């Protein structure tokens, strides 16, 4: 039984970087469900990787920092498809940690604005420029984080950027409601073992702590995030829009885990 009803649907996935990417995991789940997946990656080098991972999927290149590239890839995909798009995945984020971590109040304006452009505004730009290609009941899904209220020093200014991304869901859903039933949602995972997260300073310590803070004492897997995204992309989630679905294996409710408390105050 095709429970998710994704067979034959066409979904564009932005953000694959390598086999460990959230976008890659989502692409695999969609393909297994029978969806037609189109990948959009940042560069020709990554495109070669994407083609090896998904030999049956078209691959386009788009550096979203230049909005003209979004228009260009929109036109390219528009000329490739024979029916409207049923979904878009936005799994794109960037923060410049090349100069090391700074206290949040010392965040450089250029770094903050670049992160906001790539990680947040790109979702708005993609939605706007692709709107004519979308089916009336299409679903757009972005990837955020399990909480934007946790002031982790090593995540720096990205939590406020992700908060802006999550707020944008509501405004996009409202404005698109004027002419469609297109939905906008986010999957918000706990800490994952991806190549992108490896670029965050001291991430491994945070990851190991988060694993112990989960109720099952086992970290969230990228495939679990992909499964949630596939559900939000499917007609089975037709009543859900403007929402952030947290996938953290209970970490957010387990602040007073007995084992962690004992190690801290023992």
Order of alpha helices (4+ residues) and beta strands (2+ residues): beta-alpha-beta-alpha-beta-alpha-beta-alpha-alpha-beta-alpha-beta-alpha-alpha-beta-alpha
